[in-house]
């Protein structure tokens, strides 16, 4: 998919174009070979720059090529609505072409970019390429923070189901969330290196306002890293605690079953003794032998059950 956006000088309204014009934003989402060749030809950049971003495991980096600057970052994406592997990160490439065009390339459609297309981001203009790049970096850090809030809700949801559980499936859900946090920390740290390189080196021309916005993006990214680390540490201790809780729940069940087994074995044992082929005296000669055996079994079982309950074994 290819979409082209542009707004005129000091006009916040973003309009859609059919042709690639100067100072336009070209948005590529899982583009076809023909779309890649078209963009490569019209903005005068190698098609390989676009193609290399369309790899799921592409690492964040900054790369300067003749006539263009490529910036790759990782952005979180909700893969499905199940707890398992709910969130992943996908690379997003931003290509600034000699300050005439800016191209964003991704395998999937990142929803936060739509806010730029809808004109919902203040001070966004397609002809301010460097600021647009920094705004994307800032917004991506916000996406991480919002996603971490959703992950915290998932953690709370799993915790509620773990109190009385003896199933390892809930611990596996914790493990999957923990893996997501590890991936997030790795991606955020890599994004941080990109931000630091932009801040440290004069790769792109920046105004004072751009530098301030870049510093804000760095702070936002660091906050996302710290939040991810905190959630990961909490999840580590939570997994240990709930592993112990599940083990204790299982022990309680086993203790209860053992006590029930003892109680129900009493009638069987009494019936076995009285069922032997030996003289039983008045019990064997009485017309109420069956009822006597049942009453004795009930009384003894009741006394044993009371004793087990007193000892907290039932």
C-alpha positions in Angstrom: 0.0 0.0 0.0 1.2 3.5 -0.8 -0.3 6.8 0.4 1.1 10.3 -0.2 0.4 13.2 2.1 1.2 16.9 1.9 0.3 20.2 3.5 1.0 23.6 2.2 3.1 26.2 4.0 1.8 26.9 7.5 -1.4 25.0 6.7 -2.1 22.3 9.4 -4.5 20.5 7.1 -2.9 17.4 5.6 -4.2 16.4 2.2 -3.8 13.3 0.1 -2.0 13.4 -3.2 -2.0 11.1 -6.2 1.5 12.0 -7.3 4.8 12.2 -5.4 5.6 15.9 -5.0 8.3 17.8 -3.3 7.9 18.2 0.5 5.5 15.3 0.6 5.3 12.3 3.0 5.2 8.9 1.2 3.8 6.2 3.5 4.5 2.6 2.4 2.9 -0.3 4.2 4.0 -3.8 3.0 4.6 -2.4 -0.5 4.6 -4.4 -3.6 7.7 -4.6 -5.8 6.1 -2.2 -8.3 5.4 0.4 -5.5 9.0 0.1 -4.3 10.4 0.7 -7.8 8.1 3.6 -8.3 9.2 5.3 -5.1 12.8 4.5 -5.7 12.6 6.0 -9.2 10.7 9.2 -8.3 12.6 10.2 -5.1 16.0 9.0 -6.5 17.0 6.5 -3.8 18.1 2.9 -4.2 15.3 0.3 -3.9 17.5 -1.7 -1.6 17.1 1.0 1.1 13.3 0.4 1.2 13.6 -3.4 0.9 16.0 -3.9 3.8 13.4 -2.3 6.2 10.8 -4.9 5.2 12.5 -7.6 7.4 10.7 -8.5 10.6 13.9 -8.7 12.6 15.6 -5.5 11.2 17.5 -3.8 14.0 17.2 0.0 14.9 19.9 2.1 13.5 20.8 5.2 11.5 22.5 4.9 8.1 23.5 7.6 5.7 23.4 6.7 2.0 24.0 8.9 -1.0 21.0 11.2 -1.2 19.2 9.8 1.9 19.3 9.2 5.6 17.7 6.0 6.9 16.4 5.7 10.5 15.0 2.4 11.7 13.2 2.0 15.0 11.2 -0.7 16.6 7.5 0.0 17.4 5.2 -2.3 19.4 2.3 -3.9 17.7 -0.7 -6.0 19.0 -0.4 -9.3 17.1 -3.5 -10.9 18.6 -5.8 -10.6 21.5 -4.7 -13.7 23.4 -2.3 -13.5 26.3 0.2 -15.6 24.6 2.5 -13.5 22.4 0.1 -10.7 22.5 2.6 -8.0 21.6 5.5 -8.0 19.3 7.7 -5.3 17.8 8.0 -4.4 14.2 10.6 -2.2 12.5 9.6 1.2 11.1 11.9 2.8 8.6 12.0 6.6 8.1 13.9 7.8 5.0 14.7 11.5 4.6 15.6 12.1 0.9 17.7 15.3 0.5 15.1 17.3 2.5 12.7 17.0 -0.4 10.7 13.9 0.6 10.2 11.7 3.7 9.3 8.1 3.3 8.0 5.8 6.0 8.3 2.0 5.4 6.8 -0.8 7.5 5.6 -4.4 7.1 2.4 -3.6 9.1 0.3 -0.5 9.5 1.3 1.4 12.7 -1.8 3.1 13.9 0.0 6.0 15.6 1.1 7.2 12.1 -2.6 7.8 11.2 -2.7 10.6 13.8 -0.2 12.5 11.6 -2.3 11.8 8.4 -5.4 13.0 10.2 -3.7 16.2 11.2 -4.1 15.5 15.0 -0.4 16.2 15.8 0.4 19.8 16.5 3.2 21.5 14.6 3.3 18.7 12.1 4.1 19.7 8.6 5.3 17.4 5.8 8.0 19.9 4.7 9.6 19.9 8.2 11.4 16.6 7.7 13.6 16.6 10.7 10.8 17.6 13.1 8.6 15.0 11.6 11.3 12.3 12.3 11.6 13.5 15.9 7.8 13.5 16.3 7.7 9.9 15.1 10.4 9.0 17.6 8.4 10.8 20.4 5.1 9.2 19.4 6.7 5.7 19.3 7.9 6.1 22.9 4.3 7.0 23.8 3.1 3.9 22.1 5.4 1.8 24.3 4.1 3.5 27.4 0.5 2.9 26.4 1.2 -0.7 25.6 3.0 -1.2 28.9 -0.2 0.1 30.6 -2.2 -2.6 28.7 0.4 -5.2 29.8 0.0 -4.2 33.4 -3.8 -4.9 33.0 -2.9 -8.3 31.6 -0.7 -9.0 34.6 -3.5 -8.0 37.0 -5.9 -10.2 35.1 -3.7 -13.3 35.3 -3.0 -12.6 39.0 -6.7 -12.8 39.8 -6.9 -16.3 38.3 -3.8 -17.6 40.0 -4.8 -17.4 43.7 -6.7 -20.7 43.8 -5.1 -22.3 40.7 -3.0 -25.5 40.5 -2.5 -25.2 36.8 0.9 -24.3 35.2 -0.9 -22.6 32.3 -1.2 -19.4 34.3 2.6 -19.4 35.0 3.1 -19.9 31.3 1.0 -16.8 30.7 3.3 -14.9 33.1 6.3 -16.2 31.2 4.9 -15.0 27.9 4.3 -11.5 29.3 7.9 -11.5 30.8 9.3 -12.4 27.3 7.3 -9.5 25.8 8.9 -7.1 28.4 12.4 -8.4 27.6 11.8 -7.8 23.9 10.5 -4.3 24.7 13.5 -3.4 26.8 15.8 -4.6 24.1 14.0 -2.6 21.4 13.7 0.5 23.6 17.4 0.4 24.4 18.2 0.2 20.6 15.8 3.1 19.9 17.6 5.0 22.7 20.9 4.6 20.8 19.3 6.0 17.7 18.0 9.0 19.7 21.4 9.6 21.3 23.2 9.4 18.0 20.8 12.0 16.6 21.4 14.2 19.6 25.2 13.8 19.7 26.0 14.0 16.0 24.9 16.5 13.5 23.3 14.0 11.1 20.4 16.2 10.3 19.9 20.0 10.5 17.9 21.0 13.6 16.4 24.2 15.0 16.3 24.9 18.7 12.7 23.7 18.9 13.8 20.4 17.2 16.5 19.9 19.8 14.1 20.4 22.6 11.6 18.0 21.1 14.4 15.4 20.6 15.4 15.8 24.3 11.7 15.2 25.2 11.7 12.1 23.0 14.8 10.8 24.8 13.2 11.4 28.2 10.0 9.6 27.1 12.1 6.6 25.8 14.0 6.4 29.0 10.8 6.4 31.0 9.5 3.6 28.8 12.7 1.6 29.5 12.4 2.2 33.3 8.8 1.2 33.3 9.5 -2.0 31.4 12.3 -2.9 33.8 10.1 -2.2 36.8 7.3 -4.4 35.4 9.8 -7.1 34.5 11.3 -7.1 38.1 7.8 -7.2 39.6 6.8 -10.0 37.3 9.9 -12.0 38.3 9.0 -11.8 42.0 5.3 -12.4 41.2 6.2 -15.6 39.3 8.2 -16.9 42.2 5.4 -16.1 44.6 2.6 -17.6 42.6 4.8 -20.6 41.8 4.9 -21.2 45.6 1.1 -20.5 45.9 0.3 -23.1 43.2 2.5 -25.6 45.0 0.8 -24.9 48.3 -2.6 -25.1 46.7 -1.7 -28.5 45.3 -0.4 -29.6 48.8 -3.7 -28.5 50.4 -5.7 -30.6 47.8 -3.4 -33.6 48.4 -3.8 -33.3 52.2 -7.6 -33.1 51.8 -7.7 -36.1 49.6 -5.5 -38.1 52.0 -7.8 -37.2 54.9 -10.9 -38.2 52.9 -9.3 -41.4 52.0 -8.6 -42.2 55.6 -12.2 -41.4 56.6 -13.8 -43.5 53.9 -11.4 -46.4 54.6 -12.9 -46.9 58.1 -16.2 -48.4 56.9 -14.3 -50.6 54.5 -12.0 -51.9 57.2 -14.9 -52.5 59.7 -16.9 -54.3 57.0 -13.9 -56.4 56.1 -13.4 -57.5 59.7 -17.0 -58.4 60.3 -17.3 -60.1 57.0 -14.7 -62.8 57.9 -15.9 -66.4 58.3 -15.5 -66.4 62.1 -18.1 -66.4 65.0 -19.3 -62.8 65.6 -21.4 -63.5 68.7 -24.6 -61.4 69.1 -23.6 -59.2 66.1 -23.8 -62.1 63.7 -27.0 -63.5 65.2 -28.9 -60.2 65.5 -31.6 -59.2 63.0 -30.1 -55.7 63.0 -26.5 -56.8 62.1 -26.4 -54.6 59.0 -27.6 -51.5 60.8 -25.2 -52.1 63.7 -22.3 -52.3 61.3 -23.4 -49.1 59.5 -23.9 -47.2 62.8 -20.5 -48.3 64.1 -18.8 -47.4 60.8 -20.4 -43.9 60.8 -19.5 -43.2 64.4 -15.9 -44.2 64.0 -15.6 -42.3 60.7 -17.1 -39.2 62.3 -14.7 -39.4 65.2 -11.7 -39.8 62.9 -13.0 -36.9 60.7 -13.3 -34.7 63.8 -9.8 -35.6 64.9 -8.4 -34.9 61.4 -10.2 -31.5 61.3 -8.8 -30.6 64.7 -5.3 -31.4 63.4 -6.0 -29.2 60.3 -5.6 -32.2 58.1 -9.1 -32.1 56.6 
